[in-house]
Amino acid sequence: MSTRFVTATEFKAKCLGLMGEIESKGNSITVTRRGRPVAVFGPVRKNRRKTSMGSWAGKAKIAGDIVYHDTSSLFDCLNGKVE
């Protein structure tokens, strides 16, 4: 991978073309101002994406019956039963 040096003025004038060059060739471009580097532009690194499949395995625990759970005690106040 090679690095190309361009002045800030040239970068400003040819920005879209230089971005296309980065995309197609994968090279980086260093922008200079008065001969000193001020910025480096390069291709984006694509990270591998982890799948969420099994990410909660072993981290959660089911306590009791989650399908047929008795919630009648939660509604006793509606039936007039107040303790």
mmCIF file of the N, C-alpha and C atoms, coordinates in Angstrom:
data_MODEL
# 
_entry.id   MODEL 
# 
loop_
_atom_site.group_PDB 
_atom_site.id 
_atom_site.type_symbol 
_atom_site.label_atom_id 
_atom_site.label_alt_id 
_atom_site.label_comp_id 
_atom_site.label_asym_id 
_atom_site.label_entity_id 
_atom_site.label_seq_id 
_atom_site.pdbx_PDB_ins_code 
_atom_site.Cartn_x 
_atom_site.Cartn_y 
_atom_site.Cartn_z 
_atom_site.occupancy 
_atom_site.B_iso_or_equiv 
_atom_site.pdbx_formal_charge 
_atom_site.auth_seq_id 
_atom_site.auth_comp_id 
_atom_site.auth_asym_id 
_atom_site.auth_atom_id 
_atom_site.pdbx_PDB_model_num 
ATOM 1   N N  . MET A 1 1  ? 0.855   -1.169  0.000  1.00 0.00 ? 1  MET A N  1 
ATOM 2   C CA . MET A 1 1  ? 0.000   0.000   0.000  1.00 0.00 ? 1  MET A CA 1 
ATOM 3   C C  . MET A 1 1  ? 0.902   1.232   0.000  1.00 0.00 ? 1  MET A C  1 
ATOM 4   N N  . SER A 1 2  ? 0.722   2.097   -0.966 1.00 0.00 ? 2  SER A N  1 
ATOM 5   C CA . SER A 1 2  ? 1.558   3.291   -1.052 1.00 0.00 ? 2  SER A CA 1 
ATOM 6   C C  . SER A 1 2  ? 0.788   4.518   -0.572 1.00 0.00 ? 2  SER A C  1 
ATOM 7   N N  . THR A 1 3  ? 1.551   5.540   -0.224 1.00 0.00 ? 3  THR A N  1 
ATOM 8   C CA . THR A 1 3  ? 0.960   6.789   0.244  1.00 0.00 ? 3  THR A CA 1 
ATOM 9   C C  . THR A 1 3  ? 1.267   7.879   -0.763 1.00 0.00 ? 3  THR A C  1 
ATOM 10  N N  . ARG A 1 4  ? 0.258   8.621   -1.098 1.00 0.00 ? 4  ARG A N  1 
ATOM 11  C CA . ARG A 1 4  ? 0.419   9.739   -2.023 1.00 0.00 ? 4  ARG A CA 1 
ATOM 12  C C  . ARG A 1 4  ? 0.306   11.032  -1.228 1.00 0.00 ? 4  ARG A C  1 
ATOM 13  N N  . PHE A 1 5  ? 1.149   12.012  -1.549 1.00 0.00 ? 5  PHE A N  1 
ATOM 14  C CA . PHE A 1 5  ? 1.132   13.299  -0.872 1.00 0.00 ? 5  PHE A CA 1 
ATOM 15  C C  . PHE A 1 5  ? 0.518   14.340  -1.800 1.00 0.00 ? 5  PHE A C  1 
ATOM 16  N N  . VAL A 1 6  ? -0.451  15.101  -1.281 1.00 0.00 ? 6  VAL A N  1 
ATOM 17  C CA . VAL A 1 6  ? -1.067  16.192  -2.035 1.00 0.00 ? 6  VAL A CA 1 
ATOM 18  C C  . VAL A 1 6  ? -1.152  17.415  -1.129 1.00 0.00 ? 6  VAL A C  1 
ATOM 19  N N  . THR A 1 7  ? -1.115  18.586  -1.740 1.00 0.00 ? 7  THR A N  1 
ATOM 20  C CA . THR A 1 7  ? -1.255  19.817  -0.959 1.00 0.00 ? 7  THR A CA 1 
ATOM 21  C C  . THR A 1 7  ? -2.719  20.025  -0.601 1.00 0.00 ? 7  THR A C  1 
ATOM 22  N N  . ALA A 1 8  ? -2.959  20.866  0.384  1.00 0.00 ? 8  ALA A N  1 
ATOM 23  C CA . ALA A 1 8  ? -4.326  21.150  0.817  1.00 0.00 ? 8  ALA A CA 1 
ATOM 24  C C  . ALA A 1 8  ? -5.127  21.775  -0.319 1.00 0.00 ? 8  ALA A C  1 
ATOM 25  N N  . THR A 1 9  ? -4.492  22.615  -1.105 1.00 0.00 ? 9  THR A N  1 
ATOM 26  C CA . THR A 1 9  ? -5.176  23.257  -2.235 1.00 0.00 ? 9  THR A CA 1 
ATOM 27  C C  . THR A 1 9  ? -5.585  22.220  -3.276 1.00 0.00 ? 9  THR A C  1 
ATOM 28  N N  . GLU A 1 10 ? -4.681  21.294  -3.589 1.00 0.00 ? 10 GLU A N  1 
ATOM 29  C CA . GLU A 1 10 ? -4.989  20.237  -4.561 1.00 0.00 ? 10 GLU A CA 1 
ATOM 30  C C  . GLU A 1 10 ? -6.087  19.326  -4.025 1.00 0.00 ? 10 GLU A C  1 
ATOM 31  N N  . PHE A 1 11 ? -6.026  19.004  -2.737 1.00 0.00 ? 11 PHE A N  1 
ATOM 32  C CA . PHE A 1 11 ? -7.059  18.154  -2.144 1.00 0.00 ? 11 PHE A CA 1 
ATOM 33  C C  . PHE A 1 11 ? -8.424  18.823  -2.215 1.00 0.00 ? 11 PHE A C  1 
ATOM 34  N N  . LYS A 1 12 ? -8.460  20.117  -1.939 1.00 0.00 ? 12 LYS A N  1 
ATOM 35  C CA . LYS A 1 12 ? -9.719  20.857  -1.987 1.00 0.00 ? 12 LYS A CA 1 
ATOM 36  C C  . LYS A 1 12 ? -10.299 20.845  -3.395 1.00 0.00 ? 12 LYS A C  1 
ATOM 37  N N  . ALA A 1 13 ? -9.462  20.986  -4.395 1.00 0.00 ? 13 ALA A N  1 
ATOM 38  C CA . ALA A 1 13 ? -9.928  21.033  -5.784 1.00 0.00 ? 13 ALA A CA 1 
ATOM 39  C C  . ALA A 1 13 ? -10.331 19.661  -6.314 1.00 0.00 ? 13 ALA A C  1 
ATOM 40  N N  . LYS A 1 14 ? -9.670  18.598  -5.845 1.00 0.00 ? 14 LYS A N  1 
ATOM 41  C CA . LYS A 1 14 ? -9.874  17.256  -6.422 1.00 0.00 ? 14 LYS A CA 1 
ATOM 42  C C  . LYS A 1 14 ? -10.403 16.251  -5.406 1.00 0.00 ? 14 LYS A C  1 
ATOM 43  N N  . CYS A 1 15 ? -11.110 16.710  -4.407 1.00 0.00 ? 15 CYS A N  1 
ATOM 44  C CA . CYS A 1 15 ? -11.528 15.862  -3.293 1.00 0.00 ? 15 CYS A CA 1 
ATOM 45  C C  . CYS A 1 15 ? -12.296 14.612  -3.746 1.00 0.00 ? 15 CYS A C  1 
ATOM 46  N N  . LEU A 1 16 ? -13.317 14.794  -4.563 1.00 0.00 ? 16 LEU A N  1 
ATOM 47  C CA . LEU A 1 16 ? -14.129 13.641  -4.986 1.00 0.00 ? 16 LEU A CA 1 
ATOM 48  C C  . LEU A 1 16 ? -13.327 12.658  -5.821 1.00 0.00 ? 16 LEU A C  1 
ATOM 49  N N  . GLY A 1 17 ? -12.467 13.170  -6.678 1.00 0.00 ? 17 GLY A N  1 
ATOM 50  C CA . GLY A 1 17 ? -11.625 12.287  -7.482 1.00 0.00 ? 17 GLY A CA 1 
ATOM 51  C C  . GLY A 1 17 ? -10.647 11.501  -6.621 1.00 0.00 ? 17 GLY A C  1 
ATOM 52  N N  . LEU A 1 18 ? -10.082 12.152  -5.622 1.00 0.00 ? 18 LEU A N  1 
ATOM 53  C CA . LEU A 1 18 ? -9.150  11.476  -4.723 1.00 0.00 ? 18 LEU A CA 1 
ATOM 54  C C  . LEU A 1 18 ? -9.860  10.422  -3.883 1.00 0.00 ? 18 LEU A C  1 
ATOM 55  N N  . MET A 1 19 ? -11.092 10.709  -3.483 1.00 0.00 ? 19 MET A N  1 
ATOM 56  C CA . MET A 1 19 ? -11.861 9.703   -2.735 1.00 0.00 ? 19 MET A CA 1 
ATOM 57  C C  . MET A 1 19 ? -12.134 8.481   -3.603 1.00 0.00 ? 19 MET A C  1 
ATOM 58  N N  . GLY A 1 20 ? -12.410 8.705   -4.883 1.00 0.00 ? 20 GLY A N  1 
ATOM 59  C CA . GLY A 1 20 ? -12.601 7.586   -5.803 1.00 0.00 ? 20 GLY A CA 1 
ATOM 60  C C  . GLY A 1 20 ? -11.335 6.770   -5.961 1.00 0.00 ? 20 GLY A C  1 
ATOM 61  N N  . GLU A 1 21 ? -10.199 7.454   -5.978 1.00 0.00 ? 21 GLU A N  1 
ATOM 62  C CA . GLU A 1 21 ? -8.914  6.765   -6.076 1.00 0.00 ? 21 GLU A CA 1 
ATOM 63  C C  . GLU A 1 21 ? -8.655  5.909   -4.831 1.00 0.00 ? 21 GLU A C  1 
ATOM 64  N N  . ILE A 1 22 ? -8.974  6.437   -3.663 1.00 0.00 ? 22 ILE A N  1 
ATOM 65  C CA . ILE A 1 22 ? -8.822  5.675   -2.422 1.00 0.00 ? 22 ILE A CA 1 
ATOM 66  C C  . ILE A 1 22 ? -9.694  4.437   -2.459 1.00 0.00 ? 22 ILE A C  1 
ATOM 67  N N  . GLU A 1 23 ? -10.920 4.602   -2.937 1.00 0.00 ? 23 GLU A N  1 
ATOM 68  C CA . GLU A 1 23 ? -11.869 3.483   -2.986 1.00 0.00 ? 23 GLU A CA 1 
ATOM 69  C C  . GLU A 1 23 ? -11.419 2.408   -3.961 1.00 0.00 ? 23 GLU A C  1 
ATOM 70  N N  . SER A 1 24 ? -10.944 2.814   -5.137 1.00 0.00 ? 24 SER A N  1 
ATOM 71  C CA . SER A 1 24 ? -10.593 1.829   -6.164 1.00 0.00 ? 24 SER A CA 1 
ATOM 72  C C  . SER A 1 24 ? -9.244  1.162   -5.921 1.00 0.00 ? 24 SER A C  1 
ATOM 73  N N  . LYS A 1 25 ? -8.244  1.933   -5.508 1.00 0.00 ? 25 LYS A N  1 
ATOM 74  C CA . LYS A 1 25 ? -6.897  1.382   -5.350 1.00 0.00 ? 25 LYS A CA 1 
ATOM 75  C C  . LYS A 1 25 ? -6.574  0.950   -3.932 1.00 0.00 ? 25 LYS A C  1 
ATOM 76  N N  . GLY A 1 26 ? -7.245  1.544   -2.954 1.00 0.00 ? 26 GLY A N  1 
ATOM 77  C CA . GLY A 1 26 ? -6.977  1.192   -1.563 1.00 0.00 ? 26 GLY A CA 1 
ATOM 78  C C  . GLY A 1 26 ? -5.766  1.893   -0.975 1.00 0.00 ? 26 GLY A C  1 
ATOM 79  N N  . ASN A 1 27 ? -5.202  2.867   -1.690 1.00 0.00 ? 27 ASN A N  1 
ATOM 80  C CA . ASN A 1 27 ? -4.046  3.603   -1.182 1.00 0.00 ? 27 ASN A CA 1 
ATOM 81  C C  . ASN A 1 27 ? -4.496  4.711   -0.242 1.00 0.00 ? 27 ASN A C  1 
ATOM 82  N N  . SER A 1 28 ? -3.566  5.199   0.571  1.00 0.00 ? 28 SER A N  1 
ATOM 83  C CA . SER A 1 28 ? -3.880  6.317   1.435  1.00 0.00 ? 28 SER A CA 1 
ATOM 84  C C  . SER A 1 28 ? -3.297  7.599   0.844  1.00 0.00 ? 28 SER A C  1 
ATOM 85  N N  . ILE A 1 29 ? -3.886  8.717   1.226  1.00 0.00 ? 29 ILE A N  1 
ATOM 86  C CA . ILE A 1 29 ? -3.452  10.023  0.734  1.00 0.00 ? 29 ILE A CA 1 
ATOM 87  C C  . ILE A 1 29 ? -3.154  10.898  1.938  1.00 0.00 ? 29 ILE A C  1 
ATOM 88  N N  . THR A 1 30 ? -1.968  11.511  1.948  1.00 0.00 ? 30 THR A N  1 
ATOM 89  C CA . THR A 1 30 ? -1.576  12.425  3.001  1.00 0.00 ? 30 THR A CA 1 
ATOM 90  C C  . THR A 1 30 ? -1.689  13.845  2.478  1.00 0.00 ? 30 THR A C  1 
ATOM 91  N N  . VAL A 1 31 ? -2.450  14.661  3.199  1.00 0.00 ? 31 VAL A N  1 
ATOM 92  C CA . VAL A 1 31 ? -2.643  16.060  2.815  1.00 0.00 ? 31 VAL A CA 1 
ATOM 93  C C  . VAL A 1 31 ? -1.628  16.901  3.578  1.00 0.00 ? 31 VAL A C  1 
ATOM 94  N N  . THR A 1 32 ? -0.935  17.755  2.845  1.00 0.00 ? 32 THR A N  1 
ATOM 95  C CA . THR A 1 32 ? 0.085   18.591  3.475  1.00 0.00 ? 32 THR A CA 1 
ATOM 96  C C  . THR A 1 32 ? -0.299  20.062  3.382  1.00 0.00 ? 32 THR A C  1 
ATOM 97  N N  . ARG A 1 33 ? 0.175   20.834  4.350  1.00 0.00 ? 33 ARG A N  1 
ATOM 98  C CA . ARG A 1 33 ? 0.017   22.281  4.332  1.00 0.00 ? 33 ARG A CA 1 
ATOM 99  C C  . ARG A 1 33 ? 1.409   22.860  4.597  1.00 0.00 ? 33 ARG A C  1 
ATOM 100 N N  . ARG A 1 34 ? 1.885   23.614  3.636  1.00 0.00 ? 34 ARG A N  1 
ATOM 101 C CA . ARG A 1 34 ? 3.231   24.192  3.708  1.00 0.00 ? 34 ARG A CA 1 
ATOM 102 C C  . ARG A 1 34 ? 4.299   23.135  3.941  1.00 0.00 ? 34 ARG A C  1 
ATOM 103 N N  . GLY A 1 35 ? 4.104   21.981  3.303  1.00 0.00 ? 35 GLY A N  1 
ATOM 104 C CA . GLY A 1 35 ? 5.091   20.905  3.360  1.00 0.00 ? 35 GLY A CA 1 
ATOM 105 C C  . GLY A 1 35 ? 4.990   19.992  4.569  1.00 0.00 ? 35 GLY A C  1 
ATOM 106 N N  . ARG A 1 36 ? 4.096   20.293  5.511  1.00 0.00 ? 36 ARG A N  1 
ATOM 107 C CA . ARG A 1 36 ? 3.946   19.456  6.696  1.00 0.00 ? 36 ARG A CA 1 
ATOM 108 C C  . ARG A 1 36 ? 2.638   18.674  6.614  1.00 0.00 ? 36 ARG A C  1 
ATOM 109 N N  . PRO A 1 37 ? 2.656   17.373  6.911  1.00 0.00 ? 37 PRO A N  1 
ATOM 110 C CA . PRO A 1 37 ? 1.428   16.573  6.854  1.00 0.00 ? 37 PRO A CA 1 
ATOM 111 C C  . PRO A 1 37 ? 0.440   17.011  7.935  1.00 0.00 ? 37 PRO A C  1 
ATOM 112 N N  . VAL A 1 38 ? -0.824  17.167  7.522  1.00 0.00 ? 38 VAL A N  1 
ATOM 113 C CA . VAL A 1 38 ? -1.874  17.562  8.468  1.00 0.00 ? 38 VAL A CA 1 
ATOM 114 C C  . VAL A 1 38 ? -2.993  16.534  8.562  1.00 0.00 ? 38 VAL A C  1 
ATOM 115 N N  . ALA A 1 39 ? -3.156  15.698  7.553  1.00 0.00 ? 39 ALA A N  1 
ATOM 116 C CA . ALA A 1 39 ? -4.231  14.694  7.583  1.00 0.00 ? 39 ALA A CA 1 
ATOM 117 C C  . ALA A 1 39 ? -3.864  13.524  6.685  1.00 0.00 ? 39 ALA A C  1 
ATOM 118 N N  . VAL A 1 40 ? -4.365  12.363  7.053  1.00 0.00 ? 40 VAL A N  1 
ATOM 119 C CA . VAL A 1 40 ? -4.176  11.157  6.244  1.00 0.00 ? 40 VAL A CA 1 
ATOM 120 C C  . VAL A 1 40 ? -5.552  10.579  5.958  1.00 0.00 ? 40 VAL A C  1 
ATOM 121 N N  . PHE A 1 41 ? -5.826  10.358  4.686  1.00 0.00 ? 41 PHE A N  1 
ATOM 122 C CA . PHE A 1 41 ? -7.092  9.759   4.269  1.00 0.00 ? 41 PHE A CA 1 
ATOM 123 C C  . PHE A 1 41 ? -6.802  8.392   3.682  1.00 0.00 ? 41 PHE A C  1 
ATOM 124 N N  . GLY A 1 42 ? -7.573  7.402   4.110  1.00 0.00 ? 42 GLY A N  1 
ATOM 125 C CA . GLY A 1 42 ? -7.366  6.044   3.630  1.00 0.00 ? 42 GLY A CA 1 
ATOM 126 C C  . GLY A 1 42 ? -8.668  5.284   3.574  1.00 0.00 ? 42 GLY A C  1 
ATOM 127 N N  . PRO A 1 43 ? -8.603  4.071   3.045  1.00 0.00 ? 43 PRO A N  1 
ATOM 128 C CA . PRO A 1 43 ? -9.827  3.266   2.942  1.00 0.00 ? 43 PRO A CA 1 
ATOM 129 C C  . PRO A 1 43 ? -10.318 2.836   4.318  1.00 0.00 ? 43 PRO A C  1 
ATOM 130 N N  . VAL A 1 44 ? -11.612 2.648   4.420  1.00 0.00 ? 44 VAL A N  1 
ATOM 131 C CA . VAL A 1 44 ? -12.237 2.222   5.664  1.00 0.00 ? 44 VAL A CA 1 
ATOM 132 C C  . VAL A 1 44 ? -11.986 0.734   5.846  1.00 0.00 ? 44 VAL A C  1 
ATOM 133 N N  . ARG A 1 45 ? -11.617 0.361   7.047  1.00 0.00 ? 45 ARG A N  1 
ATOM 134 C CA . ARG A 1 45 ? -11.440 -1.058  7.347  1.00 0.00 ? 45 ARG A CA 1 
ATOM 135 C C  . ARG A 1 45 ? -12.800 -1.654  7.670  1.00 0.00 ? 45 ARG A C  1 
ATOM 136 N N  . LYS A 1 46 ? -13.119 -2.730  7.029  1.00 0.00 ? 46 LYS A N  1 
ATOM 137 C CA . LYS A 1 46 ? -14.398 -3.388  7.279  1.00 0.00 ? 46 LYS A CA 1 
ATOM 138 C C  . LYS A 1 46 ? -14.211 -4.406  8.388  1.00 0.00 ? 46 LYS A C  1 
ATOM 139 N N  . ASN A 1 47 ? -14.907 -4.196  9.485  1.00 0.00 ? 47 ASN A N  1 
ATOM 140 C CA . ASN A 1 47 ? -14.828 -5.112  10.617 1.00 0.00 ? 47 ASN A CA 1 
ATOM 141 C C  . ASN A 1 47 ? -15.794 -6.265  10.414 1.00 0.00 ? 47 ASN A C  1 
ATOM 142 N N  . ARG A 1 48 ? -15.374 -7.412  10.866 1.00 0.00 ? 48 ARG A N  1 
ATOM 143 C CA . ARG A 1 48 ? -16.289 -8.544  10.843 1.00 0.00 ? 48 ARG A CA 1 
ATOM 144 C C  . ARG A 1 48 ? -17.367 -8.312  11.882 1.00 0.00 ? 48 ARG A C  1 
ATOM 145 N N  . ARG A 1 49 ? -18.568 -8.574  11.487 1.00 0.00 ? 49 ARG A N  1 
ATOM 146 C CA . ARG A 1 49 ? -19.695 -8.355  12.384 1.00 0.00 ? 49 ARG A CA 1 
ATOM 147 C C  . ARG A 1 49 ? -20.016 -9.638  13.119 1.00 0.00 ? 49 ARG A C  1 
ATOM 148 N N  . LYS A 1 50 ? -20.103 -9.542  14.422 1.00 0.00 ? 50 LYS A N  1 
ATOM 149 C CA . LYS A 1 50 ? -20.468 -10.706 15.215 1.00 0.00 ? 50 LYS A CA 1 
ATOM 150 C C  . LYS A 1 50 ? -21.972 -10.903 15.147 1.00 0.00 ? 50 LYS A C  1 
ATOM 151 N N  . THR A 1 51 ? -22.386 -12.143 15.105 1.00 0.00 ? 51 THR A N  1 
ATOM 152 C CA . THR A 1 51 ? -23.810 -12.420 15.117 1.00 0.00 ? 51 THR A CA 1 
ATOM 153 C C  . THR A 1 51 ? -24.301 -12.427 16.561 1.00 0.00 ? 51 THR A C  1 
ATOM 154 N N  . SER A 1 52 ? -25.544 -12.100 16.731 1.00 0.00 ? 52 SER A N  1 
ATOM 155 C CA . SER A 1 52 ? -26.123 -12.101 18.071 1.00 0.00 ? 52 SER A CA 1 
ATOM 156 C C  . SER A 1 52 ? -26.622 -13.481 18.472 1.00 0.00 ? 52 SER A C  1 
ATOM 157 N N  . MET A 1 53 ? -26.485 -14.441 17.583 1.00 0.00 ? 53 MET A N  1 
ATOM 158 C CA . MET A 1 53 ? -26.951 -15.796 17.849 1.00 0.00 ? 53 MET A CA 1 
ATOM 159 C C  . MET A 1 53 ? -26.194 -16.389 19.036 1.00 0.00 ? 53 MET A C  1 
ATOM 160 N N  . GLY A 1 54 ? -26.885 -16.719 20.076 1.00 0.00 ? 54 GLY A N  1 
ATOM 161 C CA . GLY A 1 54 ? -26.292 -17.344 21.245 1.00 0.00 ? 54 GLY A CA 1 
ATOM 162 C C  . GLY A 1 54 ? -25.558 -16.383 22.160 1.00 0.00 ? 54 GLY A C  1 
ATOM 163 N N  . SER A 1 55 ? -25.743 -15.084 21.980 1.00 0.00 ? 55 SER A N  1 
ATOM 164 C CA . SER A 1 55 ? -25.016 -14.125 22.808 1.00 0.00 ? 55 SER A CA 1 
ATOM 165 C C  . SER A 1 55 ? -25.483 -14.140 24.267 1.00 0.00 ? 55 SER A C  1 
ATOM 166 N N  . TRP A 1 56 ? -26.711 -14.574 24.519 1.00 0.00 ? 56 TRP A N  1 
ATOM 167 C CA . TRP A 1 56 ? -27.223 -14.653 25.887 1.00 0.00 ? 56 TRP A CA 1 
ATOM 168 C C  . TRP A 1 56 ? -27.128 -16.066 26.457 1.00 0.00 ? 56 TRP A C  1 
ATOM 169 N N  . ALA A 1 57 ? -26.526 -16.980 25.730 1.00 0.00 ? 57 ALA A N  1 
ATOM 170 C CA . ALA A 1 57 ? -26.425 -18.360 26.194 1.00 0.00 ? 57 ALA A CA 1 
ATOM 171 C C  . ALA A 1 57 ? -25.617 -18.425 27.481 1.00 0.00 ? 57 ALA A C  1 
ATOM 172 N N  . GLY A 1 58 ? -26.201 -19.002 28.511 1.00 0.00 ? 58 GLY A N  1 
ATOM 173 C CA . GLY A 1 58 ? -25.536 -19.152 29.789 1.00 0.00 ? 58 GLY A CA 1 
ATOM 174 C C  . GLY A 1 58 ? -25.552 -17.913 30.663 1.00 0.00 ? 58 GLY A C  1 
ATOM 175 N N  . LYS A 1 59 ? -26.141 -16.819 30.209 1.00 0.00 ? 59 LYS A N  1 
ATOM 176 C CA . LYS A 1 59 ? -26.155 -15.579 30.972 1.00 0.00 ? 59 LYS A CA 1 
ATOM 177 C C  . LYS A 1 59 ? -27.494 -15.306 31.641 1.00 0.00 ? 59 LYS A C  1 
ATOM 178 N N  . ALA A 1 60 ? -28.540 -15.961 31.194 1.00 0.00 ? 60 ALA A N  1 
ATOM 179 C CA . ALA A 1 60 ? -29.877 -15.741 31.750 1.00 0.00 ? 60 ALA A CA 1 
ATOM 180 C C  . ALA A 1 60 ? -30.416 -17.058 32.297 1.00 0.00 ? 60 ALA A C  1 
ATOM 181 N N  . LYS A 1 61 ? -31.282 -16.952 33.271 1.00 0.00 ? 61 LYS A N  1 
ATOM 182 C CA . LYS A 1 61 ? -31.857 -18.152 33.874 1.00 0.00 ? 61 LYS A CA 1 
ATOM 183 C C  . LYS A 1 61 ? -33.365 -17.961 33.976 1.00 0.00 ? 61 LYS A C  1 
ATOM 184 N N  . ILE A 1 62 ? -34.133 -18.959 33.550 1.00 0.00 ? 62 ILE A N  1 
ATOM 185 C CA . ILE A 1 62 ? -35.588 -18.908 33.635 1.00 0.00 ? 62 ILE A CA 1 
ATOM 186 C C  . ILE A 1 62 ? -35.998 -19.501 34.976 1.00 0.00 ? 62 ILE A C  1 
ATOM 187 N N  . ALA A 1 63 ? -36.698 -18.714 35.755 1.00 0.00 ? 63 ALA A N  1 
ATOM 188 C CA . ALA A 1 63 ? -37.142 -19.162 37.078 1.00 0.00 ? 63 ALA A CA 1 
ATOM 189 C C  . ALA A 1 63 ? -38.655 -19.316 37.045 1.00 0.00 ? 63 ALA A C  1 
ATOM 190 N N  . GLY A 1 64 ? -39.120 -20.527 37.042 1.00 0.00 ? 64 GLY A N  1 
ATOM 191 C CA . GLY A 1 64 ? -40.555 -20.785 37.054 1.00 0.00 ? 64 GLY A CA 1 
ATOM 192 C C  . GLY A 1 64 ? -41.123 -20.927 35.648 1.00 0.00 ? 64 GLY A C  1 
ATOM 193 N N  . ASP A 1 65 ? -42.456 -21.024 35.603 1.00 0.00 ? 65 ASP A N  1 
ATOM 194 C CA . ASP A 1 65 ? -43.159 -21.219 34.349 1.00 0.00 ? 65 ASP A CA 1 
ATOM 195 C C  . ASP A 1 65 ? -43.471 -19.855 33.729 1.00 0.00 ? 65 ASP A C  1 
ATOM 196 N N  . ILE A 1 66 ? -42.879 -19.561 32.584 1.00 0.00 ? 66 ILE A N  1 
ATOM 197 C CA . ILE A 1 66 ? -43.093 -18.254 31.972 1.00 0.00 ? 66 ILE A CA 1 
ATOM 198 C C  . ILE A 1 66 ? -44.298 -18.232 31.041 1.00 0.00 ? 66 ILE A C  1 
ATOM 199 N N  . VAL A 1 67 ? -44.868 -19.404 30.747 1.00 0.00 ? 67 VAL A N  1 
ATOM 200 C CA . VAL A 1 67 ? -46.013 -19.455 29.846 1.00 0.00 ? 67 VAL A CA 1 
ATOM 201 C C  . VAL A 1 67 ? -47.324 -19.418 30.627 1.00 0.00 ? 67 VAL A C  1 
ATOM 202 N N  . TYR A 1 68 ? -47.457 -20.247 31.644 1.00 0.00 ? 68 TYR A N  1 
ATOM 203 C CA . TYR A 1 68 ? -48.697 -20.348 32.409 1.00 0.00 ? 68 TYR A CA 1 
ATOM 204 C C  . TYR A 1 68 ? -48.486 -19.840 33.837 1.00 0.00 ? 68 TYR A C  1 
ATOM 205 N N  . HIS A 1 69 ? -47.976 -18.667 33.980 1.00 0.00 ? 69 HIS A N  1 
ATOM 206 C CA . HIS A 1 69 ? -47.699 -18.078 35.294 1.00 0.00 ? 69 HIS A CA 1 
ATOM 207 C C  . HIS A 1 69 ? -49.001 -17.527 35.889 1.00 0.00 ? 69 HIS A C  1 
ATOM 208 N N  . ASP A 1 70 ? -49.232 -17.825 37.163 1.00 0.00 ? 70 ASP A N  1 
ATOM 209 C CA . ASP A 1 70 ? -50.450 -17.378 37.852 1.00 0.00 ? 70 ASP A CA 1 
ATOM 210 C C  . ASP A 1 70 ? -50.280 -15.917 38.280 1.00 0.00 ? 70 ASP A C  1 
ATOM 211 N N  . THR A 1 71 ? -51.055 -15.027 37.668 1.00 0.00 ? 71 THR A N  1 
ATOM 212 C CA . THR A 1 71 ? -50.989 -13.598 37.988 1.00 0.00 ? 71 THR A CA 1 
ATOM 213 C C  . THR A 1 71 ? -52.234 -13.118 38.725 1.00 0.00 ? 71 THR A C  1 
ATOM 214 N N  . SER A 1 72 ? -53.053 -14.037 39.207 1.00 0.00 ? 72 SER A N  1 
ATOM 215 C CA . SER A 1 72 ? -54.308 -13.645 39.859 1.00 0.00 ? 72 SER A CA 1 
ATOM 216 C C  . SER A 1 72 ? -54.061 -12.826 41.133 1.00 0.00 ? 72 SER A C  1 
ATOM 217 N N  . SER A 1 73 ? -52.960 -13.078 41.813 1.00 0.00 ? 73 SER A N  1 
ATOM 218 C CA . SER A 1 73 ? -52.684 -12.325 43.042 1.00 0.00 ? 73 SER A CA 1 
ATOM 219 C C  . SER A 1 73 ? -52.373 -10.861 42.743 1.00 0.00 ? 73 SER A C  1 
ATOM 220 N N  . LEU A 1 74 ? -51.969 -10.553 41.547 1.00 0.00 ? 74 LEU A N  1 
ATOM 221 C CA . LEU A 1 74 ? -51.678 -9.177  41.184 1.00 0.00 ? 74 LEU A CA 1 
ATOM 222 C C  . LEU A 1 74 ? -52.954 -8.346  41.055 1.00 0.00 ? 74 LEU A C  1 
ATOM 223 N N  . PHE A 1 75 ? -54.093 -9.018  40.838 1.00 0.00 ? 75 PHE A N  1 
ATOM 224 C CA . PHE A 1 75 ? -55.339 -8.319  40.581 1.00 0.00 ? 75 PHE A CA 1 
ATOM 225 C C  . PHE A 1 75 ? -56.341 -8.448  41.719 1.00 0.00 ? 75 PHE A C  1 
ATOM 226 N N  . ASP A 1 76 ? -55.899 -8.858  42.904 1.00 0.00 ? 76 ASP A N  1 
ATOM 227 C CA . ASP A 1 76 ? -56.792 -8.968  44.053 1.00 0.00 ? 76 ASP A CA 1 
ATOM 228 C C  . ASP A 1 76 ? -57.378 -7.622  44.436 1.00 0.00 ? 76 ASP A C  1 
ATOM 229 N N  . CYS A 1 77 ? -56.666 -6.549  44.249 1.00 0.00 ? 77 CYS A N  1 
ATOM 230 C CA . CYS A 1 77 ? -57.181 -5.232  44.607 1.00 0.00 ? 77 CYS A CA 1 
ATOM 231 C C  . CYS A 1 77 ? -58.368 -4.855  43.715 1.00 0.00 ? 77 CYS A C  1 
ATOM 232 N N  . LEU A 1 78 ? -58.440 -5.381  42.539 1.00 0.00 ? 78 LEU A N  1 
ATOM 233 C CA . LEU A 1 78 ? -59.572 -5.097  41.657 1.00 0.00 ? 78 LEU A CA 1 
ATOM 234 C C  . LEU A 1 78 ? -60.810 -5.893  42.058 1.00 0.00 ? 78 LEU A C  1 
ATOM 235 N N  . ASN A 1 79 ? -60.612 -7.000  42.719 1.00 0.00 ? 79 ASN A N  1 
ATOM 236 C CA . ASN A 1 79 ? -61.729 -7.847  43.155 1.00 0.00 ? 79 ASN A CA 1 
ATOM 237 C C  . ASN A 1 79 ? -62.242 -7.466  44.536 1.00 0.00 ? 79 ASN A C  1 
ATOM 238 N N  . GLY A 1 80 ? -61.713 -6.400  45.107 1.00 0.00 ? 80 GLY A N  1 
ATOM 239 C CA . GLY A 1 80 ? -62.163 -5.955  46.421 1.00 0.00 ? 80 GLY A CA 1 
ATOM 240 C C  . GLY A 1 80 ? -61.413 -6.580  47.574 1.00 0.00 ? 80 GLY A C  1 
ATOM 241 N N  . LYS A 1 81 ? -60.435 -7.379  47.317 1.00 0.00 ? 81 LYS A N  1 
ATOM 242 C CA . LYS A 1 81 ? -59.644 -8.017  48.371 1.00 0.00 ? 81 LYS A CA 1 
ATOM 243 C C  . LYS A 1 81 ? -58.419 -7.135  48.629 1.00 0.00 ? 81 LYS A C  1 
ATOM 244 N N  . VAL A 1 82 ? -58.486 -6.400  49.713 1.00 0.00 ? 82 VAL A N  1 
ATOM 245 C CA . VAL A 1 82 ? -57.374 -5.534  50.060 1.00 0.00 ? 82 VAL A CA 1 
ATOM 246 C C  . VAL A 1 82 ? -56.844 -5.980  51.403 1.00 0.00 ? 82 VAL A C  1 
ATOM 247 N N  . GLU A 1 83 ? -55.577 -6.137  51.531 1.00 0.00 ? 83 GLU A N  1 
ATOM 248 C CA . GLU A 1 83 ? -54.982 -6.575  52.790 1.00 0.00 ? 83 GLU A CA 1 
ATOM 249 C C  . GLU A 1 83 ? -54.626 -5.428  53.653 1.00 0.00 ? 83 GLU A C  1 
# 
